């Protein structure tokens, strides 16, 4: 059986010792992961037990190809894997066209409210308002894009992994506010960030259903990995373009409720 089949078709991976001798490009980031297969869902969990660790992968492209050639439809990641590990898996899932989400506590109350008529109405209003705003602000966004290009070399937009509704990962889009060669803000980028105009492209995320106009702050992978078990209820919330920091009461939470 090939390493890729061992990786993605068994209920629980048990390492042959020979696989540990493979090149260790990703060994540090993925060696403390165990895999569990259940009904086309691949569960990736953090573990300290060497008996169920993922083999030292040859490259990120190897992981991508394993996922692409498997019957996996959805990959569920344990936040305890750490932000760098989560990014490796998220990038591979994106390239393999697999849905990827973080494992979060379940609230039955939230699940029931997701199908409420009030939520369906809010989603429709949210989409219509976002589409209207995007059309109205297109000229402004075009001007800002030109100014970004003139102020600093590199792409106009920047995207990074964020946590959406029920822990589903998505690429949050915003105007680039840092230099492409380093992480320092250039003057115009700093102004964009301070004014909040760097968030305008997130209207696209709203139209995709990944965000709300109003809601909780969208958590990055770094922030999500730092939350404890109780705080992870916040990761089930639908984040907002106009958001706020703070603990969300999961029993009343933003999984379906706009906060205004």
C-alpha positions as CSV (number, residue, x, y, z in Angstrom):
1,X,0.0,0.0,0.0
2,X,1.4,3.4,-0.9
3,X,2.1,6.1,1.6
4,X,-0.7,8.3,0.2
5,X,-3.2,5.5,0.6
6,X,-2.0,4.9,4.1
7,X,-2.4,8.6,4.8
8,X,-5.9,9.1,3.6
9,X,-7.9,5.8,3.6
10,X,-7.4,4.2,7.0
11,X,-9.5,5.0,10.1
12,X,-6.4,5.6,12.1
13,X,-2.8,5.9,10.7
14,X,-0.2,3.8,12.3
15,X,3.3,4.6,11.1
16,X,5.6,2.1,9.5
17,X,9.1,2.9,10.8
18,X,10.4,3.1,7.2
19,X,8.2,6.1,6.5
20,X,10.0,8.0,9.2
21,X,13.2,7.9,7.1
22,X,11.6,10.0,4.3
23,X,12.7,13.6,3.7
24,X,11.4,15.7,6.6
25,X,10.3,18.9,4.8
26,X,7.0,18.9,6.7
27,X,8.0,16.7,9.6
28,X,8.1,19.4,12.2
29,X,4.7,20.9,11.3
30,X,2.7,17.7,10.7
31,X,4.4,15.0,12.8
32,X,2.0,15.4,15.8
33,X,-1.1,14.8,13.8
34,X,-3.4,11.7,13.7
35,X,-5.9,11.0,11.0
36,X,-9.3,9.5,11.3
37,X,-11.6,8.7,8.3
38,X,-15.4,8.9,8.8
39,X,-18.0,9.1,6.0
40,X,-15.8,11.1,3.5
41,X,-14.6,13.4,6.3
42,X,-11.0,13.4,7.3
43,X,-10.4,14.4,10.9
44,X,-7.0,15.8,11.7
45,X,-6.2,15.8,15.4
46,X,-3.3,16.9,17.5
47,X,-1.6,14.1,19.3
48,X,1.6,13.4,21.3
49,X,1.4,9.7,20.6
50,X,4.0,8.5,18.0
51,X,2.0,5.4,17.2
52,X,-0.7,7.4,15.3
53,X,1.3,10.2,13.8
54,X,1.2,11.3,10.2
55,X,4.4,10.2,8.3
56,X,7.0,12.8,7.6
57,X,5.6,14.3,4.4
58,X,7.9,14.9,1.4
59,X,6.4,18.2,0.4
60,X,3.2,20.3,0.6
61,X,2.5,19.3,-3.0
62,X,2.6,15.7,-1.9
63,X,-0.1,16.4,0.7
64,X,-2.1,18.2,-1.9
65,X,-1.9,15.3,-4.3
66,X,-2.9,12.8,-1.6
67,X,-6.0,14.9,-0.8
68,X,-6.8,15.4,-4.5
69,X,-6.7,11.7,-5.2
70,X,-8.6,10.7,-2.2
71,X,-12.4,10.4,-1.6
72,X,-12.2,13.1,1.1
73,X,-14.8,15.8,0.7
74,X,-14.2,17.7,3.9
75,X,-11.2,18.1,6.2
76,X,-11.8,18.9,9.9
77,X,-8.8,20.4,11.7
78,X,-8.1,20.4,15.4
79,X,-7.2,24.0,16.5
80,X,-4.6,22.5,18.8
81,X,-2.5,21.7,15.8
82,X,-1.2,25.3,15.9
83,X,-1.4,28.1,13.4
84,X,1.5,27.0,11.2
85,X,0.2,23.4,10.9
86,X,-3.4,24.7,10.2
87,X,-2.1,26.9,7.4
88,X,-0.3,23.9,5.8
89,X,-3.4,21.8,5.8
90,X,-5.7,24.8,4.7
91,X,-3.4,25.6,1.7
92,X,-3.3,21.9,0.7
93,X,-7.1,21.6,0.9
94,X,-7.6,24.8,-1.1
95,X,-5.3,23.5,-3.9
96,X,-7.1,20.1,-3.8
97,X,-10.6,21.8,-3.8
98,X,-11.6,20.3,-0.5
99,X,-13.7,22.0,2.1
100,X,-11.8,22.8,5.3
101,X,-13.0,23.8,8.7
102,X,-11.9,23.9,12.4
103,X,-13.3,21.6,15.0
104,X,-15.6,23.7,17.2
105,X,-18.0,23.0,20.0
106,X,-21.6,22.4,18.8
107,X,-24.6,24.4,20.2
108,X,-27.9,22.9,19.3
109,X,-29.6,26.2,19.9
110,X,-27.5,27.8,17.2
111,X,-28.2,25.0,14.8
112,X,-32.0,25.4,15.2
113,X,-31.8,29.2,14.6
114,X,-29.9,28.7,11.4
115,X,-33.1,27.6,9.7
116,X,-35.3,30.3,11.1
117,X,-37.2,32.6,8.7
118,X,-35.7,35.7,10.4
119,X,-32.2,34.4,9.5
120,X,-33.1,33.8,5.9
121,X,-34.5,37.3,5.7
122,X,-31.4,38.8,7.2
123,X,-29.2,36.9,4.7
124,X,-31.2,38.3,1.8
125,X,-31.0,41.8,3.1
126,X,-27.3,41.4,3.9
127,X,-26.6,40.3,0.4
128,X,-28.6,43.0,-1.3
129,X,-27.1,45.8,0.8
130,X,-23.5,44.4,0.2
131,X,-24.1,44.2,-3.5
132,X,-25.4,47.8,-3.6
133,X,-22.5,49.1,-1.6
134,X,-20.0,47.2,-3.8
135,X,-21.4,48.8,-6.9
136,X,-21.4,52.3,-5.4
137,X,-17.9,52.0,-4.1
138,X,-16.3,50.4,-7.2
139,X,-14.9,53.8,-8.4
140,X,-13.4,54.5,-5.0
141,X,-11.9,51.1,-4.8
142,X,-10.4,51.5,-8.2
143,X,-8.7,54.8,-7.2
144,X,-7.4,53.2,-4.0
145,X,-6.0,50.3,-6.0
146,X,-4.1,52.7,-8.3
147,X,-2.8,54.6,-5.3
148,X,-1.6,51.3,-3.7
149,X,0.3,50.4,-6.9
150,X,1.9,53.8,-7.0
151,X,2.8,53.8,-3.3
152,X,4.3,50.4,-3.0
153,X,5.3,47.6,-5.4
154,X,3.3,44.4,-5.2
155,X,-0.3,43.2,-5.5
156,X,-3.3,45.5,-4.7
157,X,-5.0,42.9,-2.6
158,X,-4.0,40.7,0.3
159,X,-5.8,37.6,1.6
160,X,-5.3,35.4,4.6
161,X,-7.1,32.5,6.2
162,X,-9.8,33.4,8.6
163,X,-12.5,31.4,10.5
164,X,-16.1,31.7,9.3
165,X,-19.4,30.3,10.3
166,X,-19.3,27.0,12.1
167,X,-15.5,27.0,11.9
168,X,-15.3,26.9,8.1
169,X,-12.1,28.5,6.8
170,X,-12.1,31.1,4.1
171,X,-9.7,33.6,2.5
172,X,-10.4,37.1,3.9
173,X,-9.8,39.8,1.2
174,X,-8.5,43.3,2.0
175,X,-6.3,46.0,0.4
176,X,-2.6,45.3,1.0
177,X,-1.3,47.7,3.7
178,X,2.3,46.4,4.1
179,X,5.3,46.2,1.8
180,X,5.6,43.1,-0.3
181,X,9.2,42.6,0.7
182,X,8.6,43.0,4.5
183,X,5.8,43.3,7.0
184,X,6.3,47.1,7.6
185,X,3.4,49.4,6.6
186,X,4.1,51.9,3.9
187,X,2.6,55.4,4.6
188,X,-0.5,55.1,2.3
189,X,-1.1,51.5,3.6
190,X,-0.9,52.7,7.2
191,X,-3.5,55.4,6.4
192,X,-5.7,52.7,4.7
193,X,-5.5,50.6,7.9
194,X,-6.2,53.5,10.2
195,X,-9.2,54.7,8.2
196,X,-10.6,51.2,7.8
197,X,-10.8,51.5,4.0
198,X,-8.6,48.4,3.7
199,X,-11.7,46.4,4.6
200,X,-13.7,47.5,1.6
201,X,-12.9,44.3,-0.5
202,X,-14.4,42.3,2.3
203,X,-17.8,43.1,0.7
204,X,-16.8,40.3,-1.7
205,X,-16.6,37.9,1.2
206,X,-20.1,39.1,2.3
207,X,-21.5,38.3,-1.2
208,X,-19.9,34.8,-1.0
209,X,-21.7,34.2,2.3
210,X,-18.5,34.0,4.3
211,X,-19.1,37.2,6.3
212,X,-21.8,39.5,7.5
213,X,-21.9,43.3,7.3
214,X,-22.0,43.4,11.1
215,X,-20.7,40.7,13.4
216,X,-17.8,39.5,15.5
217,X,-14.2,40.1,14.6
218,X,-13.0,37.5,12.0
219,X,-10.4,35.3,13.7
220,X,-7.2,34.5,11.9
221,X,-5.6,31.1,12.3
222,X,-3.1,32.6,14.8
223,X,-5.9,33.9,16.9
224,X,-8.1,30.8,16.6
225,X,-5.2,28.5,17.7
226,X,-4.7,30.6,20.9
227,X,-8.3,30.2,22.1
228,X,-9.1,27.7,24.9
229,X,-11.8,25.2,24.6
230,X,-14.5,27.4,26.1
231,X,-13.6,30.4,23.9
232,X,-13.9,28.2,20.7
233,X,-17.6,28.7,20.7
234,X,-16.8,32.1,19.2
235,X,-15.4,30.3,16.1
236,X,-19.0,29.2,15.2
237,X,-20.0,32.8,14.7
238,X,-20.4,34.5,11.3
239,X,-17.8,37.3,11.4
240,X,-18.6,40.8,10.2
241,X,-16.9,43.5,8.2
242,X,-17.8,45.9,10.9
243,X,-16.9,43.8,13.8
244,X,-15.8,44.0,17.4
245,X,-13.6,42.1,19.8
246,X,-15.0,40.3,22.8
247,X,-16.3,37.0,24.1
248,X,-19.5,35.8,22.4
249,X,-22.1,34.0,24.5
250,X,-22.4,30.8,22.5
251,X,-26.0,30.2,23.6
252,X,-27.0,33.5,21.9
253,X,-24.3,33.7,19.4
254,X,-23.6,35.1,16.0
255,X,-23.7,31.8,14.1
256,X,-27.0,33.1,12.8
257,X,-27.6,36.4,14.6
258,X,-26.4,39.8,13.2
259,X,-25.0,42.0,15.9
260,X,-25.8,45.6,15.3
